[in-house]
Amino acid sequence: MGEVEIVESGSLDALTAGWENYGERTRIMLFGSRADRHALRNHGRMVAIEESAVSVFYRPREERAEMTEVGIDHSSASFQFVDVAMADLGRWMQPLIGQGWKRGEVEIVAANGASFDSENWTCFHHPAMKLPSEIPLKESPALITRKAFVTHPGPILDSVSDSDMDAIVASMTSEIAATVVEEPQEETDPVTVDEDVIEEQAEPIPLDEEEIPPVVEQKEESPLEAELRQVISLLVAGGQEMGDIMEHPQFIEVSERASAAGVDVWGMFVRLSDDS
């Protein structure tokens, strides 16, 4: 899994300068609730990426009134901008897509008093958050200078110890446990049983073998089938049309291995096409 380095002050442009020389990269916005903020900070620790990624949070201040006008409750929203390698986009988004996050497009526009060209961003948003058509900001997302979270592929840093990771996991676990509400059980008086009452034994009723329904064993999905399903789902979530997916290099690579292993690639593709 990834290792997260915290940079006290940095922007997407400053921290990723020159990275495009090592492969194609992309930038996305994550629009979640304020409750998602802690999980998004540590998101890089939960994914296995091959190239470093950078994320910056933004907390609106001067543009709050304008956000209210477009339907955004800034007090309950979380804004995060991410620079990630194109090859890692599916890996980065897989856990969130599994939680129901949706893909959309949003226009970042200059708020009152700001001056920069409008920008169109691919935005993944929590299902509980309604994505507006535009979001006013005081500065371009690429230049927002705040505390940044740099995710490196693999544990290459020494800044986070095992005890720190244990504390993070324990914190996340306690947060989840805190949301579980136990239903109170009604107290009942003990029932006194007369010792003279003899419990009746139920006699088993014999069944003919023909009356017993056969047990249907559910076929387990092989690792290759799971990988193929995941690739198709992520490409769909990334905006690919079903007709274009079969030409996508990522699909071609896994489908060739799956076909060689005897997986019904076409059948699975058709089923997922119908579901989408």
C-alpha angles and dihedrals in degrees: 000000000000128000117224121217117192116219111195095214127014145119133221092251095047097044097045100042108144095006091113088071089070098052145320115303135188138196127223138176124230113207111190141144123280088252089064093059097090093048092047091051089058096035092107090062090059099053133067108223130171099214131040118268132199129208131184127190122216126203112194120225118154093031096052094107091051091050090053089054091057092047102263120137098208092190092065100032132091123205120199128171118201133194110198138160112266089234090056098047094095092048091048095049100037096091093046094046087051087057091054102264112161132217121235144146126253134181116227108211132184113264122223109300094016126106124204136111118271114261130205113221133187104235130195111200137189112257090241092055118081110219113224122213092245139018122204115220134176093230141016112278090234091061100041105126112204140120104313132204114216114194116202123195107256134352097304096137130073096205094095117055129199089257090054090052091048089053091051093050091046091050093051091046092051091050091053092046091051090061093057111097115202116215111233114243117229114241114237130193115249113261115236112223119207109238090218092064110098115210112238115233114225112228115225115245111226116232127205115242089240090060094055110093115230117255110246111216112214111228112238117232113246120233090252092052090050091049092049092049090048093051093050092047093049093048090051090048089050091059101263117148115235089241092057098044094078089061094048113112092226092054093043092053097051095038091056091054091044093050091050088054092052099258116153094238096171093048092051091046091053093048092051090046090056092047093052 
